[in-house]
Amino acid sequence: MKFKFKTLVFPVLLLVLPACGREVFRQAEGAVVQPVAVPVRYASASAYTEDSLRSLDELAALERAGSWFQGMAMTESGIRENAGDYAGAVTAAYKELAWAYGKGLIQKNDVELGILSVLSLGSEEITSAASAVLAFIRERWDEAAAGLEPLFDELEEPDGFGRWMILACALEKNRENRRAGEAYKAIRARYAQFPEYWYRGARAFHGIVGAEYAENCINSSSQGPFAGECRNILAVFLGLKIEDGLSIKTKTEIEGIISQSLNAGNPQLLDSLFPLISLPDNPYTVYAVEALRALTSVQKYRDFFSEQAVSSRGRLAERLSYISRG
């Protein structure tokens, strides 16, 4: 019996992602983007039409332009399902869930439940893809790679989602895999707004490259599930104690907190930067101190820093005193 994959999986995803609505689908379908010159190769002998290929190219171009938004991958999943590319549809559905999880919109258990629901559909192609995705979610890297490579390796776009998953497996299995590492770095443009891309890179790469990936992960989702470990990675890179990672804010976060304070006219909103400026010297602390000093041209802020310096102790008191002098 022939079934429609979308009619079964989409309701599950809509339950998991209640914020996704029809307007999101209309945005993705109506977006006009110039495709970039990347050769596109799609998995299986699926019956993609010229219109469906064009739609996939436009969605890919949106991702490469850093314009991810909720519902895009669900739209992609529907296009692939209609073309009979069920493995591609499953991984696109997972991309939607993984993006939402990385942004802190759903829990990891929701992601796993969404993919487990797909396993009940019975098709061999769907079951193979869903099983590989489930192994990826559970960080069983050998099993995930073995399941994903026959589906996507050599057939997927060079920066496609299946390819990213395969490269992530390779780096999690062997962080010294230089070939996988270089290929991973080469696809970064498409994943600028995908927190887990940066997180896996931060775990895999050493030194300043790993630190850059960690910072980008935090900036892409500062309250997401990967931000905490990436703050610890930054702390270790800076020569701080790993527990100091809790206090680290990136430059983007520092600027955001200051802007929020200025817009509200409320100096107390800067309290969240105090743990950062209490740390030993490091680039983020120095940046925050100098940014706060610039606020002392406003009397209300100068008074606030002076009052906080009096009531504080140790390094924080010294830093606040320095800031208050402008």
ZAGUSE-403432 format. One line per field, with one value per residue: x, y, z of N, C-alpha, C in turn; residue in one letter; residue number from 1. Coordinates in steps of 0.02 Angstrom, whole numbers, padded with zeros to 5 digits. Layout:
<recs>
nx	X,...
ny	Y,...
nz	Z,...
cax	X,...
cay	Y,...
caz	Z,...
cx	X,...
cy	Y,...
cz	Z,...
aa	a,...
i	NUM,...
</recs>
This chain:
<recs>
nx	00042,00032,00090,00073,00204,00218,00093,00089,00205,00219,00110,00161,00280,00225,00161,00270,00335,00253,00253,00270,00185,00063,00098,00235,00273,00227,00313,00437,00410,00381,00495,00617,00767,00929,01003,01158,01316,01333,01359,01219,01170,01060,00998,00960,00857,00757,00604,00623,00554,00578,00530,00529,00665,00712,00650,00714,00845,00827,00793,00913,00998,00949,00985,01125,01141,01123,00994,00905,00749,00610,00524,00574,00649,00550,00472,00563,00570,00442,00447,00545,00484,00373,00438,00475,00591,00624,00720,00790,00686,00663,00785,00781,00671,00725,00823,00746,00699,00822,00875,00781,00799,00934,00918,00854,00717,00645,00654,00785,00730,00611,00656,00706,00589,00515,00585,00578,00443,00439,00494,00393,00328,00362,00415,00560,00662,00633,00641,00777,00841,00786,00832,00971,00977,00927,01030,01128,01076,01085,01218,01294,01416,01485,01384,01291,01363,01383,01253,01216,01309,01287,01170,01193,01329,01435,01324,01254,01234,01385,01385,01271,01142,01144,01275,01341,01307,01375,01508,01515,01502,01623,01719,01686,01719,01855,01953,02066,02057,02104,02062,01921,01904,01945,01850,01738,01755,01743,01608,01545,01474,01343,01288,01281,01180,01151,01160,01218,01310,01417,01446,01489,01604,01677,01707,01787,01897,02056,02138,02136,02044,01950,01905,01846,01740,01670,01632,01550,01449,01390,01347,01252,01152,01127,01063,01043,01060,01194,01275,01332,01437,01518,01557,01639,01739,01794,01843,01945,02029,02071,02151,02092,02004,01901,01775,01756,01698,01561,01545,01582,01549,01515,01578,01473,01365,01395,01381,01247,01185,01223,01161,01028,01017,01041,00934,00828,00859,00911,01028,01046,01026,01147,01204,01221,01341,01437,01494,01580,01670,01735,01827,01997,02115,02068,02023,01882,01839,01916,01863,01730,01749,01803,01698,01599,01656,01642,01513,01508,01500,01372,01285,01201,01243,01376,01360,01297,01397,01492,01425,01406,01538,01576,01502,01550,01675,01849,01918,01810,01766,01879,01880,01757,01775,01877,01807,01709,01779,01794
ny	-00060,00106,00248,00414,00497,00626,00657,00586,00613,00754,00802,00755,00829,00956,00952,00945,01062,01188,01322,01333,01376,01393,01512,01518,01418,01475,01584,01520,01452,01556,01631,01722,01689,01702,01562,01486,01444,01295,01126,01020,00869,00741,00622,00452,00382,00479,00560,00705,00859,00998,01112,01072,01049,01178,01241,01178,01222,01357,01357,01305,01409,01511,01460,01463,01598,01631,01638,01559,01499,01453,01314,01303,01185,01092,01122,01087,00949,00909,00934,00843,00723,00721,00698,00570,00544,00477,00455,00575,00657,00617,00654,00791,00824,00792,00891,01006,00981,00971,01099,01175,01121,01157,01294,01304,01289,01172,01014,00889,00763,00780,00787,00657,00582,00629,00573,00437,00415,00411,00290,00199,00196,00102,00084,00025,00112,00229,00181,00144,00268,00339,00261,00281,00418,00420,00351,00448,00553,00493,00488,00381,00354,00271,00183,00275,00335,00223,00200,00319,00347,00260,00317,00452,00489,00541,00566,00671,00852,00948,01028,00986,00931,00794,00767,00849,00783,00662,00706,00761,00645,00583,00670,00665,00535,00536,00660,00705,00688,00751,00769,00761,00867,00980,00975,00996,01128,01194,01200,01294,01412,01380,01345,01445,01488,01376,01302,01177,01143,01230,01192,01056,01077,01157,01064,00979,01048,01127,01254,01423,01410,01316,01395,01501,01434,01395,01520,01566,01471,01503,01633,01605,01546,01588,01545,01414,01231,01199,01302,01312,01214,01265,01388,01341,01284,01400,01458,01369,01382,01514,01502,01502,01440,01296,01308,01443,01467,01483,01617,01685,01797,01828,01949,01991,01962,02046,02173,02167,02162,02286,02371,02341,02388,02527,02560,02539,02628,02587,02555,02444,02330,02293,02211,02077,02069,02076,01955,01921,02031,02009,01911,01849,01939,01937,01929,01949,01999,02117,02185,02203,02284,02403,02439,02465,02571,02671,02710,02796,02929,02964,03022,02949,02818,02825,02852,02735,02636,02680,02666,02527,02485,02520,02432,02310,02177,02130,02084,02124,02243,02323,02330,02393,02513,02567,02575,02669,02786,02826
nz	00000,-00047,00038,00108,00164,00220,00273,00389,00463,00472,00558,00681,00694,00698,00819,00903,00870,00900,00867,00732,00589,00455,00393,00401,00312,00194,00186,00161,00041,-00042,-00050,-00139,-00204,-00269,-00336,-00285,-00360,-00337,-00361,-00366,-00298,-00278,-00162,-00202,-00336,-00359,-00409,-00445,-00494,-00607,-00544,-00409,-00386,-00406,-00298,-00191,-00213,-00187,-00052,-00001,-00036,00045,00171,00158,00155,00284,00332,00411,00469,00572,00514,00385,00356,00369,00260,00160,00187,00149,00010,-00030,00008,-00077,-00195,-00181,-00114,00019,00119,00115,00153,00285,00350,00328,00404,00528,00531,00553,00683,00751,00733,00805,00933,00956,00964,01083,01089,01101,01191,01206,01217,01148,01017,00997,01015,00907,00798,00830,00808,00671,00639,00648,00528,00433,00300,00214,00170,00242,00373,00379,00364,00474,00580,00571,00596,00726,00792,00777,00854,00978,00993,00947,00860,00765,00723,00674,00568,00485,00445,00381,00278,00162,00117,00088,00066,-00064,-00141,-00093,-00084,-00072,00043,00104,00222,00259,00227,00319,00438,00421,00420,00548,00624,00588,00644,00779,00805,00778,00815,00759,00625,00486,00354,00362,00449,00373,00271,00347,00395,00275,00245,00321,00293,00262,00382,00477,00563,00634,00779,00823,00726,00750,00880,00870,00796,00885,00983,00911,00854,00886,00987,00926,00824,00872,00979,00911,00848,00962,01014,00910,00918,01042,01013,00916,00986,01134,01248,01225,01222,01198,01233,01362,01373,01274,01326,01428,01349,01295,01413,01451,01340,01359,01468,01591,01737,01717,01773,01768,01650,01663,01687,01574,01442,01272,01152,01073,01157,01265,01206,01175,01302,01353,01262,01287,01418,01399,01314,01398,01495,01615,01728,01811,01739,01696,01787,01755,01693,01789,01847,01741,01733,01848,01829,01804,01700,01532,01357,01343,01467,01474,01363,01406,01520,01466,01382,01475,01543,01449,01468,01573,01546,01558,01692,01778,01758,01796,01934,01972,01951,02044,02166,02166,02171,02300,02378,02342,02336,02327,02168,02088,02150,02129,01989,01962,02026,01948,01827,01859,01867,01740
cax	00000,00072,00068,00101,00247,00207,00031,00099,00260,00209,00073,00205,00324,00185,00150,00334,00353,00188,00260,00271,00118,00060,00131,00306,00280,00218,00375,00489,00393,00378,00559,00652,00838,00970,01042,01230,01344,01356,01327,01171,01161,01010,01001,00914,00833,00692,00575,00620,00536,00617,00504,00551,00737,00719,00632,00768,00901,00812,00799,00984,01027,00929,01028,01193,01140,01113,00924,00866,00693,00571,00480,00609,00667,00488,00455,00609,00549,00383,00468,00580,00435,00333,00480,00492,00656,00603,00778,00801,00631,00674,00840,00759,00628,00770,00855,00700,00700,00888,00881,00739,00833,00993,00895,00823,00645,00619,00701,00814,00682,00563,00689,00708,00520,00495,00614,00550,00377,00448,00511,00332,00297,00368,00454,00630,00703,00619,00668,00850,00860,00768,00877,01035,00968,00920,01098,01163,01050,01110,01291,01325,01445,01499,01320,01262,01401,01369,01187,01209,01353,01257,01114,01212,01399,01445,01263,01227,01270,01445,01369,01204,01134,01170,01349,01362,01301,01430,01570,01512,01519,01695,01758,01673,01757,01927,01960,02127,02043,02115,02021,01853,01907,01947,01785,01690,01765,01724,01535,01520,01428,01273,01266,01294,01126,01136,01206,01255,01368,01472,01462,01530,01669,01712,01732,01836,01956,02099,02164,02095,01989,01900,01877,01801,01679,01634,01601,01495,01395,01357,01313,01195,01099,01161,01027,01032,01091,01265,01313,01370,01500,01560,01587,01694,01793,01827,01880,02007,02072,02098,02193,02053,01976,01843,01714,01749,01657,01494,01544,01603,01502,01549,01572,01404,01321,01410,01350,01174,01166,01231,01108,00965,01019,01033,00867,00782,00881,00916,01096,01047,01027,01217,01226,01239,01411,01483,01537,01631,01723,01770,01875,02064,02118,02058,01996,01811,01835,01943,01815,01673,01769,01809,01632,01563,01687,01615,01447,01511,01484,01303,01293,01165,01284,01435,01339,01283,01460,01524,01388,01420,01608,01579,01470,01580,01738,01900,01931,01751,01767,01932,01860,01702,01806,01912,01756,01672,01820,01788
cay	00000,00168,00296,00482,00508,00692,00660,00554,00644,00825,00815,00744,00887,01015,00948,00960,01131,01221,01390,01331,01380,01397,01572,01502,01381,01522,01623,01481,01436,01616,01667,01726,01693,01680,01503,01493,01394,01235,01069,00988,00798,00719,00550,00404,00397,00510,00595,00777,00900,01060,01157,01050,01062,01250,01257,01155,01268,01420,01345,01299,01476,01546,01435,01488,01670,01640,01657,01504,01515,01395,01289,01294,01116,01055,01132,01044,00880,00897,00931,00779,00669,00720,00671,00500,00540,00471,00464,00647,00687,00603,00695,00861,00830,00795,00957,01052,00967,00986,01172,01198,01102,01199,01361,01302,01292,01107,00974,00834,00707,00793,00769,00584,00558,00644,00524,00372,00410,00396,00219,00159,00201,00037,00081,00008,00172,00273,00149,00148,00337,00357,00225,00315,00482,00405,00336,00512,00588,00459,00494,00317,00381,00218,00160,00329,00342,00165,00207,00379,00349,00233,00359,00520,00500,00544,00584,00732,00914,00951,01059,00964,00912,00727,00771,00877,00731,00614,00739,00766,00578,00571,00709,00640,00472,00550,00733,00718,00672,00815,00774,00777,00933,01030,00974,01026,01201,01220,01207,01336,01465,01356,01328,01502,01493,01309,01298,01115,01143,01264,01153,00999,01104,01179,01004,00944,01087,01150,01322,01480,01388,01290,01450,01537,01394,01399,01586,01568,01430,01544,01689,01581,01527,01598,01508,01347,01176,01191,01362,01302,01180,01309,01436,01306,01278,01466,01468,01329,01413,01576,01488,01510,01378,01275,01334,01514,01470,01507,01691,01715,01823,01847,02019,02003,01962,02107,02229,02160,02180,02359,02403,02332,02434,02595,02569,02541,02679,02552,02529,02381,02274,02275,02165,02012,02072,02079,01896,01924,02079,01985,01860,01873,01972,01898,01975,01964,02043,02183,02217,02224,02340,02463,02457,02495,02637,02720,02731,02842,02998,02973,03026,02894,02758,02836,02843,02664,02599,02702,02633,02455,02475,02525,02373,02248,02156,02099,02106,02159,02311,02359,02343,02442,02578,02589,02594,02729,02846,02845
caz	00000,-00051,00089,00104,00222,00249,00311,00453,00502,00484,00620,00738,00700,00717,00891,00936,00855,00893,00840,00659,00560,00383,00369,00394,00250,00138,00181,00130,-00028,-00083,-00049,-00203,-00190,-00325,-00317,-00292,-00406,-00304,-00394,-00323,-00313,-00230,-00147,-00233,-00404,-00345,-00466,-00433,-00551,-00611,-00492,-00343,-00383,-00397,-00229,-00147,-00224,-00154,00020,00014,-00041,00107,00225,00148,00169,00356,00342,00437,00512,00589,00462,00322,00343,00359,00190,00122,00197,00107,-00060,-00041,00013,-00138,-00248,-00167,-00080,00088,00163,00118,00191,00356,00376,00329,00464,00585,00531,00586,00755,00778,00736,00861,00995,00963,00983,01149,01083,01122,01229,01168,01216,01095,00954,00992,01006,00839,00752,00846,00777,00600,00633,00645,00463,00403,00238,00227,00161,00298,00434,00377,00377,00542,00626,00569,00630,00797,00816,00780,00912,01038,00990,00929,00798,00716,00697,00634,00505,00443,00417,00341,00219,00101,00095,00068,00044,-00136,-00176,-00064,-00097,-00031,00107,00124,00292,00267,00226,00384,00488,00411,00442,00621,00649,00577,00691,00846,00811,00775,00809,00720,00555,00452,00294,00384,00478,00320,00238,00395,00394,00209,00237,00376,00271,00262,00450,00521,00612,00658,00836,00831,00681,00786,00939,00851,00776,00946,01015,00869,00834,00940,00985,00910,00781,00917,01017,00866,00841,01026,01018,00862,00945,01093,00980,00878,01034,01198,01300,01200,01260,01184,01252,01424,01359,01233,01372,01460,01300,01293,01475,01447,01289,01387,01526,01652,01764,01677,01804,01750,01590,01681,01690,01511,01392,01211,01136,01050,01216,01303,01170,01181,01370,01359,01222,01324,01474,01374,01287,01455,01542,01679,01739,01848,01691,01684,01839,01728,01670,01846,01852,01689,01749,01908,01809,01787,01634,01471,01308,01353,01525,01455,01319,01446,01563,01425,01358,01531,01556,01401,01490,01630,01525,01582,01765,01811,01754,01839,02003,01983,01958,02107,02221,02165,02192,02373,02409,02316,02365,02286,02100,02062,02177,02094,01920,01963,02044,01887,01777,01881,01856,01669
cx	00044,00045,00100,00138,00229,00145,00038,00151,00247,00166,00116,00250,00286,00168,00212,00352,00289,00193,00260,00200,00121,00096,00205,00317,00273,00280,00428,00474,00395,00443,00592,00726,00875,01011,01117,01257,01375,01322,01281,01161,01115,01011,00945,00892,00763,00669,00567,00601,00580,00595,00529,00626,00750,00703,00686,00829,00889,00816,00873,01018,01009,00973,01099,01197,01128,01042,00881,00806,00650,00523,00515,00623,00605,00464,00499,00589,00489,00401,00501,00532,00394,00371,00498,00559,00643,00661,00793,00748,00640,00729,00822,00713,00672,00806,00811,00702,00767,00899,00842,00771,00894,00976,00861,00747,00610,00673,00728,00767,00630,00592,00688,00638,00496,00522,00589,00482,00383,00462,00449,00300,00309,00409,00527,00674,00695,00650,00744,00874,00846,00813,00946,01031,00963,00988,01137,01141,01078,01186,01326,01356,01460,01435,01287,01296,01386,01301,01180,01249,01322,01201,01137,01283,01404,01381,01234,01265,01331,01433,01300,01202,01159,01245,01375,01360,01358,01496,01572,01528,01594,01737,01746,01711,01831,01938,02024,02118,02046,02072,01949,01851,01906,01880,01732,01695,01738,01649,01504,01469,01355,01245,01277,01242,01106,01183,01247,01314,01428,01494,01507,01600,01710,01742,01790,01901,01992,02112,02112,02036,01932,01866,01828,01735,01637,01598,01542,01435,01355,01317,01251,01137,01127,01127,01014,01071,01165,01308,01356,01437,01546,01591,01646,01754,01830,01869,01947,02055,02106,02143,02158,02033,01913,01778,01704,01707,01587,01489,01559,01543,01542,01540,01502,01356,01332,01375,01274,01149,01170,01177,01041,00961,01007,00962,00815,00799,00890,00985,01097,01046,01098,01244,01251,01310,01461,01524,01593,01687,01759,01825,01945,02064,02111,02023,01923,01801,01860,01894,01755,01690,01772,01741,01591,01592,01657,01547,01449,01504,01411,01305,01259,01207,01347,01418,01326,01347,01495,01490,01403,01492,01614,01554,01501,01646,01785,01906,01872,01751,01820,01911,01805,01727,01841,01861,01724,01713,01821,01853
cy	00062,00218,00363,00496,00573,00692,00629,00591,00717,00839,00805,00805,00949,01013,00966,01033,01172,01291,01391,01331,01387,01458,01560,01465,01427,01564,01584,01468,01497,01654,01665,01738,01669,01619,01516,01435,01336,01176,01033,00916,00770,00644,00513,00427,00428,00552,00669,00812,00961,01109,01137,01061,01136,01271,01237,01200,01333,01413,01340,01368,01519,01525,01463,01563,01684,01657,01598,01531,01452,01376,01276,01221,01072,01062,01088,00971,00863,00892,00864,00720,00664,00692,00598,00490,00537,00478,00538,00682,00677,00648,00769,00873,00833,00863,01008,01044,00986,01061,01199,01181,01146,01270,01363,01304,01228,01070,00917,00775,00717,00774,00693,00556,00571,00594,00454,00362,00391,00321,00175,00158,00140,00032,00068,00070,00220,00245,00154,00219,00357,00323,00258,00382,00471,00388,00401,00550,00560,00456,00426,00327,00328,00194,00212,00336,00284,00169,00264,00376,00318,00278,00425,00528,00492,00563,00650,00793,00916,00982,01040,00937,00841,00725,00799,00823,00680,00643,00745,00699,00565,00608,00687,00575,00485,00624,00753,00702,00737,00823,00793,00848,00988,01034,01007,01102,01231,01231,01256,01388,01444,01347,01384,01507,01425,01294,01234,01109,01173,01223,01093,01021,01126,01120,00973,00982,01115,01225,01375,01462,01360,01344,01491,01500,01398,01466,01592,01527,01470,01600,01667,01560,01529,01561,01436,01294,01168,01248,01350,01269,01225,01365,01404,01298,01344,01478,01431,01360,01476,01565,01498,01441,01360,01302,01409,01522,01496,01582,01724,01737,01842,01922,02037,02006,02026,02167,02227,02181,02256,02395,02398,02380,02507,02608,02575,02597,02650,02522,02460,02320,02253,02227,02099,02010,02071,02016,01896,01971,02061,01934,01890,01900,01921,01944,01994,02011,02113,02220,02244,02285,02405,02486,02490,02564,02691,02746,02785,02915,03015,02969,02969,02830,02765,02825,02770,02625,02617,02668,02559,02440,02476,02462,02307,02234,02131,02129,02145,02231,02352,02378,02396,02512,02608,02613,02660,02794,02868,02851
cz	00000,00000,00077,00169,00258,00293,00380,00495,00517,00545,00682,00749,00721,00791,00929,00928,00845,00864,00764,00634,00486,00356,00358,00328,00190,00129,00143,00057,-00072,-00086,-00118,-00189,-00252,-00304,-00328,-00334,-00369,-00337,-00345,-00345,-00259,-00223,-00183,-00302,-00399,-00404,-00450,-00499,-00552,-00557,-00423,-00334,-00372,-00326,-00180,-00153,-00186,-00078,00040,00012,00020,00165,00218,00161,00243,00374,00364,00476,00520,00532,00396,00307,00337,00288,00146,00127,00153,00033,-00075,-00037,-00051,-00198,-00237,-00134,-00005,00137,00170,00158,00266,00385,00376,00389,00526,00588,00566,00661,00786,00783,00796,00928,01007,00984,01052,01148,01105,01161,01186,01164,01161,01027,00945,00980,00935,00789,00767,00813,00703,00590,00624,00575,00419,00339,00254,00221,00219,00362,00436,00395,00449,00594,00629,00606,00705,00828,00823,00842,00977,01041,00983,00860,00745,00683,00652,00567,00458,00410,00368,00276,00157,00073,00064,00042,-00031,-00174,-00152,-00088,-00051,00038,00132,00195,00305,00269,00291,00437,00482,00435,00518,00653,00645,00629,00763,00858,00814,00763,00772,00646,00515,00390,00312,00412,00426,00283,00282,00393,00329,00202,00287,00354,00276,00332,00500,00577,00641,00717,00840,00783,00718,00846,00922,00830,00836,00983,00977,00859,00895,00933,00965,00865,00825,00957,00974,00857,00905,01032,00970,00885,00997,01061,00941,00923,01105,01255,01280,01238,01250,01211,01314,01412,01318,01275,01409,01413,01295,01355,01473,01397,01317,01447,01592,01678,01724,01706,01790,01686,01604,01677,01623,01469,01331,01199,01112,01108,01257,01271,01176,01250,01379,01321,01258,01383,01452,01349,01343,01503,01611,01689,01773,01801,01675,01736,01811,01701,01728,01855,01801,01708,01814,01891,01802,01716,01578,01422,01319,01413,01508,01410,01358,01489,01523,01398,01414,01549,01510,01423,01544,01610,01543,01658,01801,01811,01797,01912,02019,01994,02024,02166,02224,02186,02268,02407,02387,02350,02312,02217,02071,02086,02141,02023,01917,01980,01983,01835,01796,01872,01783,01633
aa	m,k,f,k,f,k,t,l,v,f,p,v,l,l,l,v,l,p,a,c,g,r,e,v,f,r,q,a,e,g,a,v,v,q,p,v,a,v,p,v,r,y,a,s,a,s,a,y,t,e,d,s,l,r,s,l,d,e,l,a,a,l,e,r,a,g,s,w,f,q,g,m,a,m,t,e,s,g,i,r,e,n,a,g,d,y,a,g,a,v,t,a,a,y,k,e,l,a,w,a,y,g,k,g,l,i,q,k,n,d,v,e,l,g,i,l,s,v,l,s,l,g,s,e,e,i,t,s,a,a,s,a,v,l,a,f,i,r,e,r,w,d,e,a,a,a,g,l,e,p,l,f,d,e,l,e,e,p,d,g,f,g,r,w,m,i,l,a,c,a,l,e,k,n,r,e,n,r,r,a,g,e,a,y,k,a,i,r,a,r,y,a,q,f,p,e,y,w,y,r,g,a,r,a,f,h,g,i,v,g,a,e,y,a,e,n,c,i,n,s,s,s,q,g,p,f,a,g,e,c,r,n,i,l,a,v,f,l,g,l,k,i,e,d,g,l,s,i,k,t,k,t,e,i,e,g,i,i,s,q,s,l,n,a,g,n,p,q,l,l,d,s,l,f,p,l,i,s,l,p,d,n,p,y,t,v,y,a,v,e,a,l,r,a,l,t,s,v,q,k,y,r,d,f,f,s,e,q,a,v,s,s,r,g,r,l,a,e,r,l,s,y,i,s,r,g
i	1,2,3,4,5,6,7,8,9,10,11,12,13,14,15,16,17,18,19,20,21,22,23,24,25,26,27,28,29,30,31,32,33,34,35,36,37,38,39,40,41,42,43,44,45,46,47,48,49,50,51,52,53,54,55,56,57,58,59,60,61,62,63,64,65,66,67,68,69,70,71,72,73,74,75,76,77,78,79,80,81,82,83,84,85,86,87,88,89,90,91,92,93,94,95,96,97,98,99,100,101,102,103,104,105,106,107,108,109,110,111,112,113,114,115,116,117,118,119,120,121,122,123,124,125,126,127,128,129,130,131,132,133,134,135,136,137,138,139,140,141,142,143,144,145,146,147,148,149,150,151,152,153,154,155,156,157,158,159,160,161,162,163,164,165,166,167,168,169,170,171,172,173,174,175,176,177,178,179,180,181,182,183,184,185,186,187,188,189,190,191,192,193,194,195,196,197,198,199,200,201,202,203,204,205,206,207,208,209,210,211,212,213,214,215,216,217,218,219,220,221,222,223,224,225,226,227,228,229,230,231,232,233,234,235,236,237,238,239,240,241,242,243,244,245,246,247,248,249,250,251,252,253,254,255,256,257,258,259,260,261,262,263,264,265,266,267,268,269,270,271,272,273,274,275,276,277,278,279,280,281,282,283,284,285,286,287,288,289,290,291,292,293,294,295,296,297,298,299,300,301,302,303,304,305,306,307,308,309,310,311,312,313,314,315,316,317,318,319,320,321,322,323,324,325,326
</recs>
